[in-house]
Amino acid sequence: MKKIGFLSFGHWTPSPQSRTQSAADALLQSIDLAVEAERLGMDGAYFRVHHFARQLASPFPLLAAVGAKTRSIEIGTAVIDMRYENPHYMAEDAGAADLIAGGRLQLGISRGSPEQVIDGWRYFGHRPIEGEDDADMGRRHAEEFLDLLRGKGFARPNPRPMFTNPPGLLRLEPYSAGLRDRIWWGSASNATAAWAAKLGMNLQTSTLKFDESGEPLHIQQAAQIRAFRAAWKEAGHTRTPRISVSRSIFALLDDRDRVYFGRGSQEEDKIGFLDENTRAIFGRSYAAEPDILIEQLRKDEAIAEADTLLLTIPNQLGVAYNAHVMEAILTSVAPAIGWH
């Protein structure tokens, strides 16, 4: 059995073809879509974070709103770019959102990917320290964030405070117990997957990865997941980690599906470069009638290794159509493969 959630990038554009023509549309429809996903029996509602773009950018107000409107569905990110984050402020926001949701937050974080502007994190007041690059800075922010989520006091109290303090050093509030175990690292390489395992983070794999062997994406990701599990075991953690894989999967059930996804679907992985030196492999999309789709997905080794599948959705097609996309997977594909 797998947990199945959706992953939305929250795109919006003032175009007649888009059902999300403004930031307000993208945010409010994200809440509505999470409510629909819970009604359908989906396990998770996840959102991507991009800055300086017409996409979802500030996750915690959205996560808190979704948490207040739902009751059981997991609520998460995939992923928050830690190059942009103040770990202390983020710990407070995350604690508040998790308490509102009743402990359902599943936060995916990472060092980030190429963005819309050059060194956008500089506009947020962040700078790598001597000897760091921006990726190192993102990982440092992540480690600081994880440390704060332990809930240990670290700040010396004022001897004449406005309000009475508890004894000892003070921690950030609000504190949500258990959130530390629900942090995921979005990894694009085998090395960072092992690093995440050492720190006790769960693992998120996306539809792209550094091309480290020349093999198809799903095979490379399956090897990455196995390396993560080996590093987790070596680190001596006692709990079982969570592992997710993101995929674009569409069951072609009606004429709408065939118009949107039935032609020219990407049936092979693609190779590209994230920067001048980083060769990456981008995963294929799956779009076919259910019986064909089932056979194709059975061959995806990374999906087989993971316990959670995140379906990337075309959010600009609106809430009703995306609910149809999710329901099609839940009813016509997942039972046949034993996922749900």
C-alpha positions, -999 to +999 in steps of 0.1 A: +000+000+000+012+035-009+002+069+003-009+089-028-009+127-028-009+156-052+018+181-058+009+215-072+033+242-084+005+267-081+010+284-114-011+314-123-011+336-154-035+363-167-044+342-198-079+333-210-068+297-212-059+296-175-084+288-147-059+305-123-054+340-136-042+356-104-022+348-072-055+349-053-069+322-077-039+300-072-040+303-034-078+299-029-080+270-054-051+253-037-072+252-005-103+240-024-082+213-041-069+200-008-105+198+005-115+178-027-085+156-024-094+147+012-130+140+001-117+116-026-095+097-002-061+111-012-034+109+014-016+142+009-017+177-004+017+191-013+029+224-027+060+236-045+076+269-035+092+292-061+102+329-055+101+357-080+076+337-101+039+335-108+037+304-086+031+296-050+058+313-029+049+317+008+039+283+020+030+287+057-002+309+053-014+284+027-005+254+048-022+269+079-054+276+058-054+241+044-049+227+079-079+246+092-101+235+063-092+198+064-092+171+090-071+141+080-050+146+048-013+151+051-002+187+042+032+193+029+057+210+006+080+197-021+100+217-017+109+248+002+142+263-009+163+267+022+187+293+006+159+318+011+148+309+047+155+323+081+156+291+102+143+308+133+114+325+117+106+293+097+106+272+129+079+295+144+058+294+112+061+257+109+052+251+145+021+273+142+010+256+109+015+221+123-005+229+155-033+243+134-033+211+113-032+188+143+002+174+135-003+167+098+025+188+084+051+170+062+076+196+052+099+190+022+129+212+021+160+214-001+189+235-011+168+246-041+170+246-078+177+273-105+154+302-099+139+331-119+165+357-109+203+356-103+211+348-067+176+356-055+183+346-020+206+378-017+174+399-019+162+381+012+193+392+031+212+359+029+249+355+021+271+324+020+298+326+047+335+322+038+342+289+020+305+283+012+285+284-020+248+288-021+241+251-019+262+248+012+243+278+027+210+261+020+222+229+038+235+250+067+201+267+070+185+232+070+207+220+098+199+251+119+162+245+113+164+209+123+182+218+155+156+244+164+128+218+159+142+197+187+126+223+211+156+227+233+161+260+251+190+281+238+182+318+245+190+335+278+159+350+294+156+386+303+159+390+341+130+415+340+107+401+314+073+415+303+057+382+311+068+354+334+092+329+318+095+292+325+128+282+341+159+277+321+169+288+286+140+296+263+131+280+230+111+293+201+073+291+203+050+277+193+066+244+195+051+213+179+063+180+192+069+154+165+074+179+136+112+171+136+104+136+124+082+149+096+109+169+077+119+156+042+149+165+021+144+169-016+175+152-030+188+153-066+219+132-059+230+100-042+254+120-019+227+144-006+203+115-001+229+098+022+235+132+040+197+135+046+196+100+060+224+108+084+205+138+097+173+117+101+152+134+074+128+116+052+135+115+014+118+132-015+127+124-051+114+145-079+110+142-117+146+152-122+179+140-108+216+146-114+226+121-141+251+100-122+250+068-142+234+074-176+206+050-168+169+058-170+156+081-142+135+055-124+165+031-122+188+059-109+162+069-083+157+034-072+195+031-065+193+065-048+166+053-025+185+021-016+216+042-008+194+064+014+181+034+033+216+020+037+228+053+051+198+055+074+205+021+088+242+029+093+232+061+112+213+040+137+180+057+136+152+037+152+122+048+132+113+039+097+119+067+072+094+079+046+103+081+009+083+098-018+086+098-056+069+125-078+055+116-112+033+131-139+006+105-144-027+109-164-053+082-170-070+089-203-107+082-196-126+108-217-122+133-245-109+160-222-081+138-210-072+129-246-072+165-257-050+176-228-026+147-226-033+122-253-010+137-279+027+142-279+032+129-244+067+127-232+074+089-233+111+091-228+134+107-202+152+138-213+187+151-206+195+187-198+218+209-178+208+227-146+239+249-149+271+249-169+284+218-152+254+199-138+240+173-162+205+162-152+179+137-163+143+147-164+117+119-160+090+110-186+053+117-182+028+088-181-004+093-201-024+064-214-056+043-210-057+027-176-047-008-187-017+005-206-008+028-177-009+001-152+016-020-171+039+010-176+038+020-139+046-016-128+080-012-145+089+020-126+115+008-101+116+040-081+078+040-075+081+004-064+108+014-038+089+044-024+061+044+002+045+077-011+036+088-046+031+125-054+011+132-085+021+165-102-011+182-113-019+208-140-033+233-115-042+259-142-069+235-155-090+242-124-101+224-093-129+203-109-106+189-136-078+181-112-102+163-089-111+142-119-074+135-126-069+124-090-100+103-088-091+086-121-058+074-106-074+063-073-102+043-090-088+030-123-051+026-116-041+024-080-062-007-070-048-028-099-012-022-088-020-026-051-011+010-042-043+019-024 
